[in-house]
């Protein structure tokens, strides 16, 4: 009995309860099929034991009797219930009743939101790519990679004939000139003003590697005497020689004297 009452209350609660609310909601009466559990009696055959009437069969004998057994069974039952649903011309979307125009507007809004999300993701990806590119470029400029020099042994060539074991040296393509200067280069260096004439002259002048101490002493004495004579020939200006004149001022003094003589002659 309690099960039956519980089933009736549940059916009544479900029939009147609805999640739809708001405008464009109508109450409709529909038929629903419910399953009700009821108590039923079933005919069964009961087996019992009783004392046997005939001693030859034993002391206990099996006796079959007809009886009933209580059980429960579900039966379908059709009932009319009141439910809330959208009125005619409206569609239920997320527990709301929307018209056709509202459905189109909602669809367009979803499309716009989708395109907005895609555009935002694209912009974020582009900005992330730019950040990684300039970060890599900054690191490359901050810590540049040094060029790696690789040694490749080669056979001796005609360019380095005078160099000992040229295949053990790094071949610089910018330096392909021979070790010693040619005669034409030496002549050109001599023609230069203030060039390498002194070095070339010393290079050309033969030197006695095995000179004695007396020869070296004579050479130094001759150099010192030549330097002292050159110093004596140069006039110096001072208290010792007040009449000396500098060579750079000599043309100006001569012009002044000539001007004075011409003025005296014109007065006479």
Backbone bond lengths (Angstrom), bond angles and torsions (degrees), N, CA, C in turn:
res aa  C-N    CA-C-N  psi(-1)  N-CA   C-N-CA  omega(-1)  CA-C   N-CA-C  phi
1 X - - - 1.458 - - 1.527 111.95 -
2 X 1.337 115.49 -40.42 1.464 119.03 179.00 1.525 111.37 -64.85
3 X 1.335 115.87 -38.48 1.471 119.56 178.47 1.517 110.42 -64.54
4 X 1.280 116.89 -40.41 1.461 120.55 179.74 1.521 111.14 -63.57
5 X 1.346 118.82 -43.46 1.466 121.63 179.12 1.525 111.41 -65.90
6 X 1.336 115.84 -38.92 1.472 118.79 177.91 1.510 111.63 -63.01
7 X 1.317 116.89 -39.10 1.471 120.51 179.00 1.516 111.08 -65.07
8 X 1.338 117.70 -41.27 1.462 121.31 179.43 1.524 110.94 -64.03
9 X 1.339 117.78 -43.37 1.470 120.64 179.61 1.527 111.47 -64.49
10 X 1.323 116.76 -39.74 1.466 120.37 179.27 1.518 111.02 -63.98
11 X 1.344 116.48 -42.64 1.465 120.51 179.41 1.514 110.62 -64.13
12 X 1.333 117.12 -40.54 1.467 120.59 179.99 1.518 111.24 -65.99
13 X 1.354 117.00 -40.31 1.462 120.86 -179.42 1.520 111.16 -67.27
14 X 1.323 116.24 -42.51 1.467 119.69 179.55 1.507 110.67 -67.60
15 X 1.329 118.08 -36.43 1.453 120.37 -177.31 1.502 113.29 -68.46
16 X 1.348 118.88 -29.17 1.459 120.65 -177.39 1.525 113.23 -98.52
17 X 1.381 118.35 -15.81 1.456 121.29 -176.04 1.517 110.16 -87.15
18 X 1.343 117.07 139.38 1.463 122.14 178.26 1.513 108.71 -150.33
19 X 1.345 116.12 144.40 1.458 121.36 -179.20 1.519 112.34 -87.28
20 X 1.319 118.79 -17.22 1.462 121.14 -178.83 1.513 110.26 -73.35
21 X 1.327 115.00 139.82 1.462 120.32 177.29 1.514 108.06 -155.41
22 X 1.328 115.30 159.29 1.447 120.16 178.81 1.506 111.64 107.59
23 X 1.347 114.87 -160.14 1.461 119.98 -178.12 1.525 110.85 -76.89
24 X 1.314 114.30 163.38 1.466 123.45 175.91 1.530 111.85 59.68
25 X 1.334 116.88 31.26 1.461 121.69 177.98 1.526 107.75 -113.25
26 X 1.327 116.68 128.71 1.461 122.18 -178.58 1.529 109.39 -120.66
27 X 1.343 114.70 153.36 1.467 121.30 177.59 1.523 107.55 -100.01
28 X 1.335 114.86 126.95 1.459 120.43 -178.61 1.521 109.01 -125.97
29 X 1.353 113.59 152.07 1.461 120.79 178.70 1.519 108.14 -104.89
30 X 1.325 114.60 121.60 1.466 119.37 -178.94 1.520 108.72 -128.98
31 X 1.325 115.49 162.79 1.453 121.62 178.04 1.525 109.13 -100.01
32 X 1.307 114.20 132.49 1.448 120.40 178.94 1.517 109.56 -128.35
33 X 1.293 114.49 148.62 1.466 120.41 179.17 1.518 108.83 -99.45
34 X 1.321 114.99 125.83 1.456 121.39 178.38 1.525 108.40 -120.12
35 X 1.312 115.33 152.12 1.468 121.30 177.13 1.526 108.70 -106.11
36 X 1.356 113.42 121.68 1.465 120.73 -177.37 1.524 108.28 -108.68
37 X 1.314 115.54 134.12 1.469 121.18 179.06 1.539 108.87 -92.34
38 X 1.341 114.45 128.12 1.460 119.93 -178.83 1.529 109.71 -129.36
39 X 1.356 112.12 156.97 1.462 118.92 178.78 1.522 109.49 -88.85
40 X 1.328 115.95 131.04 1.467 121.11 -179.02 1.530 108.66 -130.66
41 X 1.361 115.43 156.21 1.467 122.21 177.50 1.512 109.16 -106.22
42 X 1.322 116.03 131.08 1.454 121.61 -178.68 1.536 109.70 -113.25
43 X 1.347 116.09 138.01 1.463 121.96 177.46 1.523 109.54 -80.46
44 X 1.310 115.73 125.86 1.456 121.33 -178.96 1.532 108.97 -132.71
45 X 1.307 117.41 164.62 1.458 123.76 177.21 1.522 107.88 -109.56
46 X 1.351 114.65 123.35 1.453 120.82 -174.55 1.526 108.30 -101.11
47 X 1.327 115.51 134.15 1.465 121.67 177.49 1.518 108.70 -106.87
48 X 1.350 115.94 121.56 1.458 121.58 178.47 1.537 109.44 -129.15
49 X 1.337 115.20 168.23 1.473 121.15 178.32 1.527 109.37 -117.20
50 X 1.289 115.20 137.97 1.468 122.36 179.10 1.543 108.97 -138.45
51 X 1.360 116.08 161.55 1.473 117.76 176.62 1.537 110.76 -64.91
52 X 1.284 114.43 137.61 1.467 119.35 -176.22 1.554 110.06 -74.70
53 X 1.310 113.91 141.02 1.470 118.90 177.07 1.517 110.84 -75.76
54 X 1.305 116.97 -30.69 1.451 122.47 179.22 1.520 107.87 -102.77
55 X 1.358 114.55 124.50 1.463 118.16 -176.14 1.517 110.44 -69.85
56 X 1.297 116.59 -25.83 1.462 119.66 -178.92 1.527 111.89 -64.83
57 X 1.351 119.91 -23.54 1.471 123.27 -179.78 1.526 112.29 -86.08
58 X 1.303 117.77 -12.99 1.454 120.74 179.40 1.505 111.27 120.98
59 X 1.327 113.01 -175.13 1.460 117.34 -178.68 1.524 112.29 -87.19
60 X 1.387 118.98 -35.79 1.466 123.33 -179.10 1.520 108.66 -118.92
61 X 1.316 113.87 133.63 1.461 119.76 178.81 1.514 109.94 -126.00
62 X 1.379 116.87 147.78 1.463 122.98 179.93 1.516 108.81 -85.13
63 X 1.369 112.44 131.68 1.462 118.89 -178.48 1.515 108.12 -122.60
64 X 1.326 119.52 131.31 1.459 125.30 178.77 1.512 109.24 -100.20
65 X 1.410 113.60 132.44 1.457 119.39 179.23 1.520 108.70 -136.08
66 X 1.321 117.85 150.44 1.464 123.92 175.92 1.521 109.86 -87.81
67 X 1.399 114.86 139.04 1.452 119.46 179.46 1.525 110.82 -151.64
68 X 1.333 116.35 -174.29 1.471 122.81 179.78 1.534 109.90 -123.24
69 X 1.328 113.61 152.07 1.467 120.64 179.62 1.518 108.94 -134.09
70 X 1.331 118.12 130.86 1.475 122.19 -179.07 1.533 109.86 -80.03
71 X 1.347 115.48 138.00 1.473 122.23 178.00 1.514 111.41 -147.99
72 X 1.342 115.51 172.12 1.466 121.74 -178.75 1.520 108.90 -123.20
73 X 1.320 114.85 140.18 1.452 120.83 -176.39 1.518 109.66 -144.60
74 X 1.363 117.41 143.01 1.473 122.42 -179.96 1.513 109.33 -89.91
75 X 1.328 113.92 135.67 1.462 120.80 179.36 1.526 108.55 -124.27
76 X 1.332 119.98 135.22 1.479 121.49 176.41 1.519 110.88 -71.13
77 X 1.349 113.68 142.45 1.462 119.36 -179.89 1.520 108.23 -143.01
78 X 1.295 118.30 127.95 1.468 124.12 -179.13 1.510 108.57 -95.53
79 X 1.377 113.95 129.41 1.455 119.11 179.46 1.514 109.20 -137.44
80 X 1.310 115.53 156.90 1.461 122.31 176.97 1.521 108.93 -96.59
81 X 1.352 115.17 130.38 1.467 120.48 -179.33 1.517 109.29 -130.62
82 X 1.319 114.90 154.89 1.466 121.67 176.97 1.538 109.16 -94.15
83 X 1.302 116.52 126.35 1.471 122.57 178.41 1.514 108.61 -128.47
84 X 1.343 115.00 155.15 1.468 121.22 176.26 1.512 108.61 -101.84
85 X 1.291 116.08 133.43 1.464 122.39 178.56 1.517 108.43 -148.77
86 X 1.325 115.32 170.49 1.462 119.97 -179.69 1.519 110.01 -70.09
87 X 1.302 114.26 146.07 1.461 119.53 178.32 1.523 109.97 -69.63
88 X 1.326 115.10 171.62 1.461 120.04 -179.15 1.529 110.15 -64.26
89 X 1.346 117.24 134.67 1.469 122.21 -179.28 1.513 113.95 92.92
90 X 1.338 117.24 -0.67 1.467 121.52 179.57 1.528 109.23 -122.56
91 X 1.315 114.46 152.68 1.470 121.22 -177.43 1.520 109.00 -122.08
92 X 1.327 115.48 139.64 1.457 120.53 179.83 1.529 110.07 -81.81
93 X 1.335 116.55 122.66 1.471 123.27 177.69 1.516 107.21 -136.93
94 X 1.335 115.97 115.64 1.471 121.45 178.79 1.536 111.44 53.86
95 X 1.349 114.61 49.14 1.472 122.04 176.57 1.524 112.14 62.94
96 X 1.324 116.76 26.91 1.460 121.82 175.51 1.511 108.75 -135.12
97 X 1.325 115.48 149.06 1.459 121.52 179.42 1.521 108.82 -98.91
98 X 1.333 116.36 116.19 1.459 121.93 -176.80 1.514 109.55 -117.58
99 X 1.344 114.31 147.37 1.462 119.91 176.82 1.529 109.42 -83.07
100 X 1.346 116.47 179.95 1.464 120.74 -178.89 1.527 111.14 -66.15
101 X 1.352 117.35 -40.26 1.469 120.25 179.03 1.529 111.15 -64.54
102 X 1.319 115.59 -41.55 1.459 118.94 178.88 1.529 111.60 -65.59
103 X 1.321 116.37 -33.62 1.462 119.42 176.66 1.526 111.44 -65.53
104 X 1.347 116.96 -42.21 1.470 120.18 178.01 1.525 111.16 -64.02
105 X 1.353 115.82 -41.74 1.466 119.15 179.05 1.528 111.22 -63.93
106 X 1.326 116.18 -40.71 1.464 119.30 178.52 1.525 111.29 -65.04
107 X 1.352 116.90 -38.13 1.462 119.92 177.36 1.516 112.43 -64.97
108 X 1.354 116.32 -42.06 1.471 119.32 178.45 1.523 111.24 -65.62
109 X 1.339 116.54 -37.84 1.469 119.04 177.33 1.529 111.30 -63.32
110 X 1.313 116.87 -40.53 1.461 119.50 177.15 1.523 111.37 -62.87
111 X 1.360 115.71 -39.14 1.470 118.81 178.77 1.518 111.16 -64.76
112 X 1.339 116.40 -42.92 1.465 119.77 179.05 1.525 111.32 -63.44
113 X 1.312 115.38 -41.51 1.466 118.35 178.88 1.527 110.99 -63.06
114 X 1.329 116.17 -40.23 1.466 119.47 178.48 1.518 112.27 -62.95
115 X 1.365 116.12 -45.93 1.471 119.11 177.86 1.532 111.11 -63.92
116 X 1.330 116.78 -36.89 1.471 119.22 178.48 1.522 111.99 -63.51
117 X 1.323 116.04 -41.57 1.466 119.33 178.55 1.525 111.10 -64.82
118 X 1.344 116.60 -40.95 1.471 119.92 178.99 1.523 110.92 -64.52
119 X 1.345 116.87 -43.37 1.471 120.14 179.30 1.525 111.17 -63.50
120 X 1.328 116.58 -41.06 1.469 119.36 179.16 1.529 111.04 -64.06
121 X 1.325 116.57 -41.12 1.465 119.41 178.26 1.525 111.30 -63.74
122 X 1.351 116.71 -38.66 1.469 120.14 178.55 1.525 111.17 -64.93
123 X 1.332 116.55 -43.69 1.479 119.94 179.73 1.522 110.71 -63.17
124 X 1.326 116.68 -41.49 1.466 119.86 179.21 1.521 110.65 -63.82
125 X 1.340 116.68 -40.48 1.469 119.56 178.77 1.526 111.32 -64.27
126 X 1.357 117.32 -41.75 1.473 120.24 179.03 1.524 110.94 -64.05
127 X 1.330 117.07 -45.07 1.467 120.01 179.13 1.528 111.47 -62.83
128 X 1.322 116.59 -39.79 1.466 119.10 178.06 1.527 110.98 -64.19
129 X 1.357 116.95 -40.33 1.459 119.56 176.97 1.517 112.71 -62.61
130 X 1.351 116.85 -41.86 1.474 120.44 178.47 1.526 110.54 -63.47
131 X 1.329 116.39 -42.55 1.472 119.68 -179.82 1.531 110.85 -62.35
132 X 1.327 117.41 -45.03 1.461 119.96 179.99 1.525 111.22 -66.24
133 X 1.346 117.95 -36.61 1.470 120.80 -179.78 1.523 111.01 -64.58
134 X 1.350 116.38 -50.43 1.464 118.55 -178.67 1.524 111.47 -70.28
135 X 1.316 118.19 -28.53 1.470 120.20 175.96 1.527 110.36 -66.54
136 X 1.324 116.26 -41.97 1.463 120.06 177.28 1.519 111.28 -66.94
137 X 1.348 116.49 -39.51 1.462 120.34 178.72 1.518 110.81 -65.65
138 X 1.335 117.99 -40.46 1.470 121.23 179.05 1.525 110.60 -64.26
139 X 1.321 116.92 -42.32 1.461 119.02 178.48 1.520 111.36 -65.52
140 X 1.341 116.89 -36.42 1.461 119.93 179.63 1.514 110.85 -67.43
141 X 1.351 117.98 -39.84 1.458 120.63 178.29 1.522 111.31 -73.39
142 X 1.326 117.39 -31.60 1.458 120.22 -179.94 1.520 111.11 -71.45
143 X 1.292 117.10 -45.18 1.463 122.34 179.75 1.523 108.93 -122.53
144 X 1.342 117.89 79.56 1.470 119.38 -178.55 1.524 111.51 -68.94
145 X 1.276 115.14 149.78 1.453 120.63 179.00 1.529 109.57 -79.86
146 X 1.319 115.59 128.77 1.457 120.57 179.07 1.525 109.81 -75.96
147 X 1.342 116.62 145.06 1.473 118.69 179.15 1.521 110.76 -67.58
148 X 1.272 116.21 138.74 1.460 121.71 179.85 1.524 109.61 -92.12
149 X 1.328 115.74 127.73 1.467 122.35 179.58 1.517 107.59 -97.42
150 X 1.299 115.92 124.24 1.456 121.87 -179.01 1.516 109.21 -114.29
151 X 1.294 116.24 132.46 1.466 121.68 -179.60 1.515 109.21 -93.88
152 X 1.328 116.41 123.28 1.459 123.30 177.05 1.523 108.14 -120.12
153 X 1.305 119.35 108.43 1.469 119.96 -179.96 1.524 110.89 -68.14
154 X 1.338 115.67 136.04 1.462 121.99 179.94 1.517 109.31 -130.01
155 X 1.296 115.46 167.33 1.455 121.51 178.39 1.522 110.51 -78.28
156 X 1.342 118.94 153.72 1.477 121.71 178.08 1.521 111.26 -59.49
157 X 1.322 116.04 141.27 1.461 122.45 179.32 1.515 109.96 -115.65
158 X 1.341 115.73 173.76 1.464 120.94 -178.27 1.518 112.06 -71.23
159 X 1.333 118.20 -20.36 1.477 120.35 -178.08 1.518 110.51 -70.40
160 X 1.342 116.71 -36.46 1.461 120.58 -176.52 1.533 110.50 -109.09
161 X 1.324 116.51 51.03 1.458 119.38 179.88 1.522 111.98 -71.30
162 X 1.352 117.47 -35.69 1.455 120.95 -175.93 1.522 112.73 -87.67
163 X 1.320 118.29 -3.15 1.457 121.55 179.63 1.519 108.47 -93.22
164 X 1.318 115.46 136.05 1.456 119.99 -179.54 1.527 108.86 -76.44
165 X 1.328 115.38 127.63 1.459 122.43 178.94 1.526 111.64 50.90
166 X 1.305 117.52 67.39 1.480 118.58 -178.03 1.515 113.16 -68.06
167 X 1.339 118.07 -22.85 1.459 118.73 -178.58 1.517 112.59 -72.73
168 X 1.334 118.74 -6.86 1.454 122.23 176.52 1.518 112.71 -95.87
169 X 1.309 118.73 2.77 1.454 122.42 -179.49 1.522 109.58 -112.79
170 X 1.329 115.58 158.18 1.454 121.36 175.10 1.517 108.98 -77.43
171 X 1.287 116.47 127.70 1.457 120.82 -178.54 1.520 109.19 -86.24
172 X 1.315 115.80 113.07 1.459 122.07 178.06 1.520 108.04 -93.48
173 X 1.327 119.48 115.20 1.474 119.76 -178.79 1.517 113.29 -65.97
174 X 1.347 117.90 -20.11 1.468 119.99 178.98 1.523 111.91 -79.06
175 X 1.311 118.11 -19.61 1.460 121.02 -178.70 1.521 108.16 -113.64
176 X 1.319 115.89 90.91 1.465 121.78 -179.50 1.516 112.34 -119.60
177 X 1.330 117.82 8.02 1.463 120.78 -179.05 1.526 109.63 -80.63
178 X 1.313 118.98 153.81 1.467 121.06 179.02 1.518 111.54 -67.70
179 X 1.326 115.01 170.41 1.458 120.33 -176.43 1.522 111.28 -72.29
180 X 1.356 118.80 -46.97 1.459 122.82 -177.48 1.524 110.15 -92.37
181 X 1.340 115.62 152.66 1.467 121.93 179.11 1.526 109.62 -80.40
182 X 1.321 114.70 143.60 1.461 119.77 176.76 1.527 110.25 -81.18
183 X 1.331 116.34 170.87 1.469 121.27 -179.36 1.522 111.35 -65.63
184 X 1.323 117.54 -38.11 1.469 120.08 179.53 1.520 110.90 -64.61
185 X 1.346 117.17 -41.54 1.455 119.27 178.15 1.519 111.84 -65.25
186 X 1.326 116.87 -36.80 1.465 119.80 178.20 1.516 111.34 -66.45
187 X 1.351 118.16 -39.56 1.466 120.88 177.47 1.524 110.92 -64.19
188 X 1.344 116.77 -40.75 1.469 119.73 178.64 1.523 111.47 -65.59
189 X 1.316 117.81 -37.49 1.454 120.09 178.22 1.517 111.51 -66.77
190 X 1.328 117.95 -33.87 1.468 121.05 178.39 1.516 111.56 -68.82
191 X 1.346 117.54 -32.31 1.463 120.76 179.85 1.525 112.55 -73.64
192 X 1.308 117.89 -19.40 1.462 119.67 -179.50 1.519 110.77 -70.37
193 X 1.342 117.02 145.01 1.472 122.54 178.70 1.513 108.18 -83.83
194 X 1.306 117.09 121.31 1.466 121.32 178.84 1.498 113.16 65.13
195 X 1.328 116.70 28.84 1.450 119.89 -178.97 1.501 111.73 -87.82
196 X 1.331 113.54 -133.98 1.453 119.35 -176.99 1.520 111.65 -100.56
197 X 1.360 115.89 33.75 1.473 118.68 -176.89 1.509 111.17 -65.84
198 X 1.331 115.26 -40.14 1.456 117.97 -178.30 1.522 110.88 -65.20
199 X 1.319 115.31 -41.66 1.459 118.95 179.87 1.513 110.76 -65.96
200 X 1.358 115.92 -40.30 1.463 119.46 -179.34 1.513 110.86 -67.60
201 X 1.351 117.03 -40.29 1.465 119.87 178.54 1.515 110.84 -62.57
202 X 1.320 115.38 -42.31 1.455 117.27 177.77 1.522 111.02 -66.22
203 X 1.339 114.41 -33.01 1.466 117.90 178.99 1.520 111.20 -69.94
204 X 1.380 115.52 -38.02 1.458 119.67 -179.32 1.517 112.37 -75.68
205 X 1.348 117.70 -32.65 1.465 120.17 -175.37 1.511 109.75 -67.96
206 X 1.337 116.72 129.36 1.473 118.90 179.83 1.510 110.78 -70.87
207 X 1.279 116.38 141.05 1.453 122.57 179.78 1.522 109.47 -118.04
208 X 1.328 112.39 139.10 1.455 118.71 176.69 1.514 107.93 -90.25
209 X 1.303 114.87 106.58 1.450 118.64 -176.80 1.517 111.16 -68.64
210 X 1.316 116.01 -30.07 1.459 120.71 -175.44 1.525 111.08 -102.20
211 X 1.348 119.22 39.67 1.469 122.25 178.97 1.520 110.00 -72.02
212 X 1.344 114.13 149.87 1.466 119.77 -179.37 1.515 109.59 -85.44
213 X 1.341 115.02 174.72 1.463 120.94 -179.85 1.524 110.55 -68.68
214 X 1.364 117.44 -37.61 1.468 120.67 179.68 1.525 111.25 -64.08
215 X 1.363 117.26 -40.09 1.469 120.30 178.31 1.525 110.89 -63.95
216 X 1.316 116.93 -41.28 1.456 119.66 178.67 1.518 111.62 -65.34
217 X 1.365 117.30 -36.03 1.462 121.02 178.68 1.516 111.10 -66.94
218 X 1.352 116.84 -41.71 1.464 120.36 177.39 1.526 110.77 -62.86
219 X 1.331 116.55 -40.08 1.464 120.28 -179.50 1.526 111.23 -63.50
220 X 1.325 116.96 -41.58 1.471 119.96 179.05 1.513 111.82 -69.08
221 X 1.377 118.25 -36.33 1.468 121.01 178.10 1.512 111.18 -64.92
222 X 1.343 117.11 -39.90 1.464 119.81 179.45 1.524 111.01 -66.30
223 X 1.331 116.98 -37.98 1.473 119.97 179.05 1.512 110.72 -66.39
224 X 1.368 117.63 -40.45 1.468 120.38 -179.68 1.516 111.90 -68.90
225 X 1.358 118.45 -38.23 1.467 120.92 178.45 1.513 111.70 -66.26
226 X 1.357 117.12 -39.47 1.462 119.81 179.32 1.518 111.06 -66.76
227 X 1.318 116.90 -36.53 1.464 119.01 178.93 1.510 111.69 -69.89
228 X 1.369 118.11 -37.04 1.469 120.40 178.99 1.520 111.64 -68.75
229 X 1.339 117.74 -38.32 1.466 120.56 178.25 1.513 111.28 -66.06
230 X 1.333 116.62 -37.33 1.460 118.83 178.23 1.510 111.31 -66.95
231 X 1.325 116.48 -32.45 1.462 119.29 177.62 1.516 111.61 -71.27
232 X 1.348 118.20 -35.17 1.455 120.82 179.58 1.516 111.47 -69.20
233 X 1.297 118.99 -35.03 1.459 122.27 -178.20 1.516 112.33 -70.34
234 X 1.295 118.63 -23.62 1.467 120.86 -177.50 1.510 108.55 -81.21
235 X 1.361 119.83 122.00 1.466 121.33 179.38 1.514 109.78 -72.82
236 X 1.312 115.30 141.49 1.466 121.89 178.86 1.506 108.92 -117.72
237 X 1.309 116.76 146.75 1.459 123.69 -179.97 1.506 108.57 -98.44
238 X 1.317 118.32 128.87 1.457 121.96 178.82 1.514 110.59 171.54
239 X 1.320 115.07 -163.02 1.462 119.89 179.32 1.518 111.43 -69.31
240 X 1.342 117.63 -32.52 1.462 119.64 -179.23 1.512 111.87 -69.74
241 X 1.330 119.95 -34.82 1.467 123.59 -177.20 1.515 108.23 -137.25
242 X 1.319 118.46 80.10 1.474 119.49 -176.53 1.505 113.50 -74.67
243 X 1.329 118.52 -20.90 1.466 121.43 -177.20 1.519 112.71 -83.91
244 X 1.306 116.58 -4.82 1.468 118.04 -178.57 1.520 110.22 -71.76
245 X 1.292 115.51 146.09 1.461 121.67 -178.85 1.520 109.75 -127.85
246 X 1.292 111.77 148.87 1.463 116.57 177.67 1.514 110.32 -76.16
247 X 1.313 115.75 145.68 1.466 120.72 -176.89 1.517 111.70 -66.71
248 X 1.332 118.14 -31.20 1.461 120.01 -178.67 1.517 112.14 -72.81
249 X 1.385 117.17 -23.72 1.464 119.91 179.87 1.518 112.91 -93.85
250 X 1.344 119.18 -6.16 1.464 122.43 -176.18 1.523 112.25 -62.50
251 X 1.321 123.33 -44.14 1.480 121.18 179.73 1.516 112.48 -61.77
252 X 1.316 118.74 -35.78 1.467 120.86 -179.62 1.524 111.27 -68.80
253 X 1.335 116.93 -39.86 1.476 120.12 178.54 1.525 111.56 -65.96
254 X 1.326 117.22 -40.13 1.472 120.95 178.75 1.520 110.25 -62.63
255 X 1.317 118.27 -40.75 1.467 121.01 179.08 1.523 110.79 -64.36
256 X 1.347 116.90 -37.47 1.477 119.54 179.41 1.527 111.07 -66.41
257 X 1.359 117.40 -40.33 1.474 120.58 178.48 1.523 111.07 -63.71
258 X 1.294 118.11 -43.57 1.465 121.88 -179.83 1.516 110.63 -61.97
259 X 1.332 117.31 -37.97 1.465 120.05 179.15 1.520 111.12 -66.46
260 X 1.355 118.22 -37.69 1.468 120.84 179.60 1.531 111.58 -67.15
261 X 1.315 117.51 -42.10 1.477 121.15 -179.77 1.511 110.85 -64.00
262 X 1.303 118.61 -39.85 1.467 121.41 -179.57 1.516 110.56 -67.57
263 X 1.342 117.40 -35.37 1.470 119.81 178.96 1.524 110.85 -69.20
264 X 1.365 119.41 -38.76 1.470 122.06 177.40 1.513 110.87 -63.89
265 X 1.322 117.35 -42.18 1.457 120.86 -179.31 1.509 110.53 -63.99
266 X 1.291 118.86 -38.52 1.461 121.00 -178.90 1.515 111.47 -68.82
267 X 1.352 117.52 -32.58 1.467 119.91 178.29 1.527 111.07 -69.89
268 X 1.332 118.64 -40.05 1.467 120.74 177.95 1.518 110.25 -69.52
